[in-house]
């Protein structure tokens, strides 16, 4: 299936993937779930969110510190 993805503030990229969930896509892309929060269509989703053809996934970096 084809989905579009980006990290927040980055450019959109399209990818053909066999990933069924956001977590599987993150693993394919080399992104850590401890470092990014996924959103689909502007809404935060859990890592087990099932992807659909044409989804647009944004990975928002986790901010921590004091």
PDB file of N, CA, C and O in Angstrom:
ATOM      1  N   UNK A   1       0.842  -1.173   0.000  1.00  0.00           N
ATOM      2  CA  UNK A   1       0.000   0.000   0.000  1.00  0.00           C
ATOM      3  C   UNK A   1       0.883   1.229   0.000  1.00  0.00           C
ATOM      4  O   UNK A   1       2.037   1.180   0.426  1.00  0.00           O
ATOM      5  N   UNK A   2       0.340   2.316  -0.474  1.00  0.00           N
ATOM      6  CA  UNK A   2       1.094   3.573  -0.553  1.00  0.00           C
ATOM      7  C   UNK A   2       0.566   4.526   0.512  1.00  0.00           C
ATOM      8  O   UNK A   2      -0.639   4.756   0.617  1.00  0.00           O
ATOM      9  N   UNK A   3       1.500   5.083   1.309  1.00  0.00           N
ATOM     10  CA  UNK A   3       1.167   6.100   2.303  1.00  0.00           C
ATOM     11  C   UNK A   3       2.157   7.250   2.174  1.00  0.00           C
ATOM     12  O   UNK A   3       3.250   7.091   1.631  1.00  0.00           O
ATOM     13  N   UNK A   4       1.756   8.405   2.682  1.00  0.00           N
ATOM     14  CA  UNK A   4       2.650   9.563   2.746  1.00  0.00           C
ATOM     15  C   UNK A   4       3.055   9.743   4.197  1.00  0.00           C
ATOM     16  O   UNK A   4       2.267   9.509   5.113  1.00  0.00           O
ATOM     17  N   UNK A   5       4.308  10.167   4.393  1.00  0.00           N
ATOM     18  CA  UNK A   5       4.769  10.378   5.765  1.00  0.00           C
ATOM     19  C   UNK A   5       5.763  11.530   5.794  1.00  0.00           C
ATOM     20  O   UNK A   5       6.342  11.915   4.778  1.00  0.00           O
ATOM     21  N   UNK A   6       5.935  12.060   6.992  1.00  0.00           N
ATOM     22  CA  UNK A   6       6.930  13.108   7.226  1.00  0.00           C
ATOM     23  C   UNK A   6       7.186  13.192   8.726  1.00  0.00           C
ATOM     24  O   UNK A   6       6.374  12.737   9.532  1.00  0.00           O
ATOM     25  N   UNK A   7       8.314  13.773   9.086  1.00  0.00           N
ATOM     26  CA  UNK A   7       8.508  14.189  10.463  1.00  0.00           C
ATOM     27  C   UNK A   7       8.013  15.625  10.527  1.00  0.00           C
ATOM     28  O   UNK A   7       8.051  16.336   9.523  1.00  0.00           O
ATOM     29  N   UNK A   8       7.557  16.056  11.678  1.00  0.00           N
ATOM     30  CA  UNK A   8       6.974  17.383  11.820  1.00  0.00           C
ATOM     31  C   UNK A   8       7.922  18.445  11.276  1.00  0.00           C
ATOM     32  O   UNK A   8       9.087  18.501  11.671  1.00  0.00           O
ATOM     33  N   UNK A   9       7.435  19.277  10.382  1.00  0.00           N
ATOM     34  CA  UNK A   9       8.243  20.326   9.781  1.00  0.00           C
ATOM     35  C   UNK A   9       9.014  19.884   8.551  1.00  0.00           C
ATOM     36  O   UNK A   9       9.600  20.711   7.852  1.00  0.00           O
ATOM     37  N   UNK A  10       9.018  18.583   8.282  1.00  0.00           N
ATOM     38  CA  UNK A  10       9.746  18.065   7.128  1.00  0.00           C
ATOM     39  C   UNK A  10       8.858  17.972   5.894  1.00  0.00           C
ATOM     40  O   UNK A  10       7.668  18.282   5.943  1.00  0.00           O
ATOM     41  N   UNK A  11       9.451  17.545   4.799  1.00  0.00           N
ATOM     42  CA  UNK A  11       8.719  17.405   3.546  1.00  0.00           C
ATOM     43  C   UNK A  11       8.014  16.058   3.496  1.00  0.00           C
ATOM     44  O   UNK A  11       8.486  15.075   4.067  1.00  0.00           O
ATOM     45  N   UNK A  12       6.886  16.027   2.811  1.00  0.00           N
ATOM     46  CA  UNK A  12       6.146  14.782   2.626  1.00  0.00           C
ATOM     47  C   UNK A  12       6.930  13.846   1.727  1.00  0.00           C
ATOM     48  O   UNK A  12       7.557  14.271   0.756  1.00  0.00           O
ATOM     49  N   UNK A  13       6.886  12.568   2.063  1.00  0.00           N
ATOM     50  CA  UNK A  13       7.486  11.522   1.238  1.00  0.00           C
ATOM     51  C   UNK A  13       6.437  10.434   1.045  1.00  0.00           C
ATOM     52  O   UNK A  13       5.619  10.188   1.932  1.00  0.00           O
ATOM     53  N   UNK A  14       6.463   9.793  -0.100  1.00  0.00           N
ATOM     54  CA  UNK A  14       5.564   8.679  -0.337  1.00  0.00           C
ATOM     55  C   UNK A  14       6.363   7.393  -0.269  1.00  0.00           C
ATOM     56  O   UNK A  14       7.522   7.334  -0.680  1.00  0.00           O
ATOM     57  N   UNK A  15       5.721   6.370   0.255  1.00  0.00           N
ATOM     58  CA  UNK A  15       6.398   5.085   0.380  1.00  0.00           C
ATOM     59  C   UNK A  15       5.396   3.965   0.098  1.00  0.00           C
ATOM     60  O   UNK A  15       4.242   4.023   0.524  1.00  0.00           O
ATOM     61  N   UNK A  16       5.858   2.951  -0.625  1.00  0.00           N
ATOM     62  CA  UNK A  16       5.092   1.722  -0.768  1.00  0.00           C
ATOM     63  C   UNK A  16       5.509   0.832   0.383  1.00  0.00           C
ATOM     64  O   UNK A  16       6.697   0.569   0.572  1.00  0.00           O
ATOM     65  N   UNK A  17       4.542   0.368   1.152  1.00  0.00           N
ATOM     66  CA  UNK A  17       4.864  -0.385   2.354  1.00  0.00           C
ATOM     67  C   UNK A  17       3.966  -1.602   2.503  1.00  0.00           C
ATOM     68  O   UNK A  17       2.833  -1.626   2.023  1.00  0.00           O
ATOM     69  N   UNK A  18       4.492  -2.596   3.171  1.00  0.00           N
ATOM     70  CA  UNK A  18       3.685  -3.760   3.536  1.00  0.00           C
ATOM     71  C   UNK A  18       3.269  -3.665   5.002  1.00  0.00           C
ATOM     72  O   UNK A  18       2.618  -4.566   5.531  1.00  0.00           O
ATOM     73  N   UNK A  19       3.651  -2.561   5.651  1.00  0.00           N
ATOM     74  CA  UNK A  19       3.307  -2.361   7.067  1.00  0.00           C
ATOM     75  C   UNK A  19       1.794  -2.311   7.233  1.00  0.00           C
ATOM     76  O   UNK A  19       1.091  -1.680   6.443  1.00  0.00           O
ATOM     77  N   UNK A  20       1.308  -2.977   8.258  1.00  0.00           N
ATOM     78  CA  UNK A  20      -0.123  -2.961   8.548  1.00  0.00           C
ATOM     79  C   UNK A  20      -0.488  -1.936   9.604  1.00  0.00           C
ATOM     80  O   UNK A  20      -1.625  -1.467   9.665  1.00  0.00           O
ATOM     81  N   UNK A  21       0.497  -1.589  10.444  1.00  0.00           N
ATOM     82  CA  UNK A  21       0.248  -0.647  11.534  1.00  0.00           C
ATOM     83  C   UNK A  21       1.281   0.474  11.498  1.00  0.00           C
ATOM     84  O   UNK A  21       2.305   0.382  10.821  1.00  0.00           O
ATOM     85  N   UNK A  22       0.983   1.535  12.245  1.00  0.00           N
ATOM     86  CA  UNK A  22       1.929   2.643  12.348  1.00  0.00           C
ATOM     87  C   UNK A  22       3.251   2.158  12.941  1.00  0.00           C
ATOM     88  O   UNK A  22       4.315   2.577  12.486  1.00  0.00           O
ATOM     89  N   UNK A  23       3.204   1.294  13.935  1.00  0.00           N
ATOM     90  CA  UNK A  23       4.431   0.790  14.551  1.00  0.00           C
ATOM     91  C   UNK A  23       5.291   0.049  13.530  1.00  0.00           C
ATOM     92  O   UNK A  23       6.510   0.223  13.499  1.00  0.00           O
ATOM     93  N   UNK A  24       4.660  -0.777  12.694  1.00  0.00           N
ATOM     94  CA  UNK A  24       5.414  -1.489  11.661  1.00  0.00           C
ATOM     95  C   UNK A  24       6.039  -0.507  10.666  1.00  0.00           C
ATOM     96  O   UNK A  24       7.168  -0.706  10.217  1.00  0.00           O
ATOM     97  N   UNK A  25       5.299   0.550  10.327  1.00  0.00           N
ATOM     98  CA  UNK A  25       5.848   1.569   9.433  1.00  0.00           C
ATOM     99  C   UNK A  25       7.040   2.265  10.077  1.00  0.00           C
ATOM    100  O   UNK A  25       8.052   2.507   9.419  1.00  0.00           O
ATOM    101  N   UNK A  26       6.923   2.586  11.355  1.00  0.00           N
ATOM    102  CA  UNK A  26       8.024   3.232  12.068  1.00  0.00           C
ATOM    103  C   UNK A  26       9.273   2.354  12.024  1.00  0.00           C
ATOM    104  O   UNK A  26      10.378   2.851  11.803  1.00  0.00           O
ATOM    105  N   UNK A  27       9.098   1.059  12.232  1.00  0.00           N
ATOM    106  CA  UNK A  27      10.240   0.141  12.185  1.00  0.00           C
ATOM    107  C   UNK A  27      10.857   0.129  10.795  1.00  0.00           C
ATOM    108  O   UNK A  27      12.081   0.143  10.659  1.00  0.00           O
ATOM    109  N   UNK A  28      10.013   0.104   9.755  1.00  0.00           N
ATOM    110  CA  UNK A  28      10.514   0.137   8.373  1.00  0.00           C
ATOM    111  C   UNK A  28      11.334   1.392   8.104  1.00  0.00           C
ATOM    112  O   UNK A  28      12.347   1.345   7.407  1.00  0.00           O
ATOM    113  N   UNK A  29      10.884   2.521   8.669  1.00  0.00           N
ATOM    114  CA  UNK A  29      11.536   3.801   8.423  1.00  0.00           C
ATOM    115  C   UNK A  29      12.697   4.073   9.374  1.00  0.00           C
ATOM    116  O   UNK A  29      13.405   5.068   9.219  1.00  0.00           O
ATOM    117  N   UNK A  30      12.897   3.195  10.357  1.00  0.00           N
ATOM    118  CA  UNK A  30      13.980   3.382  11.321  1.00  0.00           C
ATOM    119  C   UNK A  30      13.678   4.441  12.358  1.00  0.00           C
ATOM    120  O   UNK A  30      14.596   5.051  12.906  1.00  0.00           O
ATOM    121  N   UNK A  31      12.386   4.671  12.641  1.00  0.00           N
ATOM    122  CA  UNK A  31      11.974   5.657  13.642  1.00  0.00           C
ATOM    123  C   UNK A  31      11.581   4.959  14.935  1.00  0.00           C
ATOM    124  O   UNK A  31      10.855   3.965  14.912  1.00  0.00           O
ATOM    125  N   UNK A  32      12.050   5.468  16.043  1.00  0.00           N
ATOM    126  CA  UNK A  32      11.785   4.872  17.348  1.00  0.00           C
ATOM    127  C   UNK A  32      10.473   5.395  17.940  1.00  0.00           C
ATOM    128  O   UNK A  32      10.244   6.604  17.954  1.00  0.00           O
ATOM    129  N   UNK A  33       9.609   4.494  18.429  1.00  0.00           N
ATOM    130  CA  UNK A  33       8.376   4.942  19.077  1.00  0.00           C
ATOM    131  C   UNK A  33       8.631   5.696  20.382  1.00  0.00           C
ATOM    132  O   UNK A  33       7.734   6.363  20.899  1.00  0.00           O
ATOM    133  N   UNK A  34       9.843   5.594  20.912  1.00  0.00           N
ATOM    134  CA  UNK A  34      10.194   6.356  22.110  1.00  0.00           C
ATOM    135  C   UNK A  34      10.564   7.797  21.752  1.00  0.00           C
ATOM    136  O   UNK A  34      10.585   8.667  22.622  1.00  0.00           O
ATOM    137  N   UNK A  35      10.854   8.048  20.472  1.00  0.00           N
ATOM    138  CA  UNK A  35      11.294   9.372  20.046  1.00  0.00           C
ATOM    139  C   UNK A  35      10.254  10.143  19.239  1.00  0.00           C
ATOM    140  O   UNK A  35      10.384  11.354  19.063  1.00  0.00           O
ATOM    141  N   UNK A  36       9.213   9.448  18.740  1.00  0.00           N
ATOM    142  CA  UNK A  36       8.203  10.099  17.900  1.00  0.00           C
ATOM    143  C   UNK A  36       6.794   9.663  18.289  1.00  0.00           C
ATOM    144  O   UNK A  36       6.565   8.509  18.651  1.00  0.00           O
ATOM    145  N   UNK A  37       5.863  10.598  18.208  1.00  0.00           N
ATOM    146  CA  UNK A  37       4.442  10.321  18.421  1.00  0.00           C
ATOM    147  C   UNK A  37       3.778  10.379  17.048  1.00  0.00           C
ATOM    148  O   UNK A  37       3.895  11.389  16.354  1.00  0.00           O
ATOM    149  N   UNK A  38       3.079   9.310  16.641  1.00  0.00           N
ATOM    150  CA  UNK A  38       2.464   9.306  15.318  1.00  0.00           C
ATOM    151  C   UNK A  38       1.104  10.003  15.309  1.00  0.00           C
ATOM    152  O   UNK A  38       0.343   9.937  16.275  1.00  0.00           O
ATOM    153  N   UNK A  39       0.822  10.671  14.195  1.00  0.00           N
ATOM    154  CA  UNK A  39      -0.524  11.208  13.970  1.00  0.00           C
ATOM    155  C   UNK A  39      -0.920  10.902  12.533  1.00  0.00           C
ATOM    156  O   UNK A  39      -0.084  10.907  11.629  1.00  0.00           O
ATOM    157  N   UNK A  40      -2.199  10.638  12.338  1.00  0.00           N
ATOM    158  CA  UNK A  40      -2.738  10.361  11.012  1.00  0.00           C
ATOM    159  C   UNK A  40      -3.871  11.348  10.774  1.00  0.00           C
ATOM    160  O   UNK A  40      -4.816  11.423  11.559  1.00  0.00           O
ATOM    161  N   UNK A  41      -3.769  12.093   9.701  1.00  0.00           N
ATOM    162  CA  UNK A  41      -4.793  13.085   9.403  1.00  0.00           C
ATOM    163  C   UNK A  41      -4.909  14.159  10.463  1.00  0.00           C
ATOM    164  O   UNK A  41      -5.985  14.720  10.667  1.00  0.00           O
ATOM    165  N   UNK A  42      -3.796  14.454  11.148  1.00  0.00           N
ATOM    166  CA  UNK A  42      -3.786  15.501  12.159  1.00  0.00           C
ATOM    167  C   UNK A  42      -4.242  15.058  13.538  1.00  0.00           C
ATOM    168  O   UNK A  42      -4.316  15.879  14.452  1.00  0.00           O
ATOM    169  N   UNK A  43      -4.552  13.769  13.711  1.00  0.00           N
ATOM    170  CA  UNK A  43      -4.979  13.257  15.016  1.00  0.00           C
ATOM    171  C   UNK A  43      -3.971  12.239  15.533  1.00  0.00           C
ATOM    172  O   UNK A  43      -3.552  11.342  14.802  1.00  0.00           O
ATOM    173  N   UNK A  44      -3.584  12.384  16.797  1.00  0.00           N
ATOM    174  CA  UNK A  44      -2.643  11.444  17.409  1.00  0.00           C
ATOM    175  C   UNK A  44      -3.289  10.057  17.434  1.00  0.00           C
ATOM    176  O   UNK A  44      -4.459   9.901  17.785  1.00  0.00           O
ATOM    177  N   UNK A  45      -2.498   9.065  17.052  1.00  0.00           N
ATOM    178  CA  UNK A  45      -2.982   7.683  17.012  1.00  0.00           C
ATOM    179  C   UNK A  45      -2.027   6.785  17.787  1.00  0.00           C
ATOM    180  O   UNK A  45      -0.851   7.118  17.933  1.00  0.00           O
ATOM    181  N   UNK A  46      -2.515   5.649  18.286  1.00  0.00           N
ATOM    182  CA  UNK A  46      -1.629   4.710  18.975  1.00  0.00           C
ATOM    183  C   UNK A  46      -0.767   3.951  17.962  1.00  0.00           C
ATOM    184  O   UNK A  46      -1.108   3.890  16.781  1.00  0.00           O
ATOM    185  N   UNK A  47       0.333   3.381  18.414  1.00  0.00           N
ATOM    186  CA  UNK A  47       1.216   2.645  17.499  1.00  0.00           C
ATOM    187  C   UNK A  47       0.535   1.460  16.805  1.00  0.00           C
ATOM    188  O   UNK A  47       0.981   1.032  15.741  1.00  0.00           O
ATOM    189  N   UNK A  48      -0.540   0.926  17.395  1.00  0.00           N
ATOM    190  CA  UNK A  48      -1.220  -0.208  16.769  1.00  0.00           C
ATOM    191  C   UNK A  48      -2.324   0.224  15.787  1.00  0.00           C
ATOM    192  O   UNK A  48      -3.118  -0.601  15.336  1.00  0.00           O
ATOM    193  N   UNK A  49      -2.363   1.523  15.464  1.00  0.00           N
ATOM    194  CA  UNK A  49      -3.329   2.041  14.486  1.00  0.00           C
ATOM    195  C   UNK A  49      -3.113   1.328  13.159  1.00  0.00           C
ATOM    196  O   UNK A  49      -1.985   1.237  12.674  1.00  0.00           O
ATOM    197  N   UNK A  50      -4.200   0.821  12.571  1.00  0.00           N
ATOM    198  CA  UNK A  50      -4.117   0.103  11.303  1.00  0.00           C
ATOM    199  C   UNK A  50      -4.127   1.107  10.147  1.00  0.00           C
ATOM    200  O   UNK A  50      -5.042   1.919  10.013  1.00  0.00           O
ATOM    201  N   UNK A  51      -3.090   1.026   9.324  1.00  0.00           N
ATOM    202  CA  UNK A  51      -2.940   1.936   8.186  1.00  0.00           C
ATOM    203  C   UNK A  51      -3.892   1.575   7.053  1.00  0.00           C
ATOM    204  O   UNK A  51      -4.263   0.416   6.871  1.00  0.00           O
ATOM    205  N   UNK A  52      -4.279   2.608   6.292  1.00  0.00           N
ATOM    206  CA  UNK A  52      -5.102   2.436   5.101  1.00  0.00           C
ATOM    207  C   UNK A  52      -4.398   3.103   3.925  1.00  0.00           C
ATOM    208  O   UNK A  52      -3.600   4.023   4.106  1.00  0.00           O
ATOM    209  N   UNK A  53      -4.698   2.633   2.727  1.00  0.00           N
ATOM    210  CA  UNK A  53      -4.154   3.223   1.506  1.00  0.00           C
ATOM    211  C   UNK A  53      -4.378   4.729   1.517  1.00  0.00           C
ATOM    212  O   UNK A  53      -5.491   5.192   1.768  1.00  0.00           O
ATOM    213  N   UNK A  54      -3.321   5.496   1.245  1.00  0.00           N
ATOM    214  CA  UNK A  54      -3.439   6.940   1.155  1.00  0.00           C
ATOM    215  C   UNK A  54      -3.334   7.698   2.463  1.00  0.00           C
ATOM    216  O   UNK A  54      -3.419   8.926   2.462  1.00  0.00           O
ATOM    217  N   UNK A  55      -3.152   7.001   3.589  1.00  0.00           N
ATOM    218  CA  UNK A  55      -3.001   7.706   4.869  1.00  0.00           C
ATOM    219  C   UNK A  55      -1.821   8.668   4.808  1.00  0.00           C
ATOM    220  O   UNK A  55      -0.833   8.414   4.119  1.00  0.00           O
ATOM    221  N   UNK A  56      -1.937   9.767   5.532  1.00  0.00           N
ATOM    222  CA  UNK A  56      -0.846  10.728   5.688  1.00  0.00           C
ATOM    223  C   UNK A  56      -0.426  10.712   7.154  1.00  0.00           C
ATOM    224  O   UNK A  56      -1.184  11.111   8.038  1.00  0.00           O
ATOM    225  N   UNK A  57       0.785  10.247   7.390  1.00  0.00           N
ATOM    226  CA  UNK A  57       1.282  10.041   8.751  1.00  0.00           C
ATOM    227  C   UNK A  57       2.365  11.068   9.056  1.00  0.00           C
ATOM    228  O   UNK A  57       3.339  11.198   8.316  1.00  0.00           O
ATOM    229  N   UNK A  58       2.182  11.795  10.153  1.00  0.00           N
ATOM    230  CA  UNK A  58       3.193  12.735  10.626  1.00  0.00           C
ATOM    231  C   UNK A  58       3.763  12.196  11.924  1.00  0.00           C
ATOM    232  O   UNK A  58       3.021  11.781  12.814  1.00  0.00           O
ATOM    233  N   UNK A  59       5.083  12.203  12.029  1.00  0.00           N
ATOM    234  CA  UNK A  59       5.763  11.777  13.256  1.00  0.00           C
ATOM    235  C   UNK A  59       6.261  13.008  13.974  1.00  0.00           C
ATOM    236  O   UNK A  59       7.101  13.749  13.463  1.00  0.00           O
ATOM    237  N   UNK A  60       5.728  13.221  15.178  1.00  0.00           N
ATOM    238  CA  UNK A  60       6.049  14.402  15.980  1.00  0.00           C
ATOM    239  C   UNK A  60       7.125  14.018  16.984  1.00  0.00           C
ATOM    240  O   UNK A  60       6.927  13.082  17.758  1.00  0.00           O
ATOM    241  N   UNK A  61       8.267  14.717  16.995  1.00  0.00           N
ATOM    242  CA  UNK A  61       9.317  14.390  17.942  1.00  0.00           C
ATOM    243  C   UNK A  61       8.854  14.632  19.386  1.00  0.00           C
ATOM    244  O   UNK A  61       8.187  15.622  19.687  1.00  0.00           O
ATOM    245  N   UNK A  62       9.225  13.714  20.251  1.00  0.00           N
ATOM    246  CA  UNK A  62       8.934  13.857  21.678  1.00  0.00           C
ATOM    247  C   UNK A  62       9.917  14.865  22.252  1.00  0.00           C
ATOM    248  O   UNK A  62      11.117  14.800  21.986  1.00  0.00           O
ATOM    249  N   UNK A  63       9.403  15.784  23.029  1.00  0.00           N
ATOM    250  CA  UNK A  63      10.244  16.799  23.683  1.00  0.00           C
ATOM    251  C   UNK A  63      10.301  16.465  25.164  1.00  0.00           C
ATOM    252  O   UNK A  63       9.274  16.225  25.798  1.00  0.00           O
ATOM    253  N   UNK A  64      11.498  16.452  25.703  1.00  0.00           N
ATOM    254  CA  UNK A  64      11.641  16.201  27.138  1.00  0.00           C
ATOM    255  C   UNK A  64      12.720  17.111  27.695  1.00  0.00           C
ATOM    256  O   UNK A  64      13.480  17.741  26.960  1.00  0.00           O
ATOM    257  N   UNK A  65      12.760  17.155  28.962  1.00  0.00           N
ATOM    258  CA  UNK A  65      13.772  17.998  29.605  1.00  0.00           C
ATOM    259  C   UNK A  65      13.142  18.880  30.665  1.00  0.00           C
ATOM    260  O   UNK A  65      11.954  18.758  30.966  1.00  0.00           O
ATOM    261  N   UNK A  66      13.923  19.741  31.209  1.00  0.00           N
ATOM    262  CA  UNK A  66      13.412  20.529  32.302  1.00  0.00           C
ATOM    263  C   UNK A  66      13.473  21.964  32.116  1.00  0.00           C
ATOM    264  O   UNK A  66      13.059  22.718  32.997  1.00  0.00           O
TER     265      UNK A  66
END
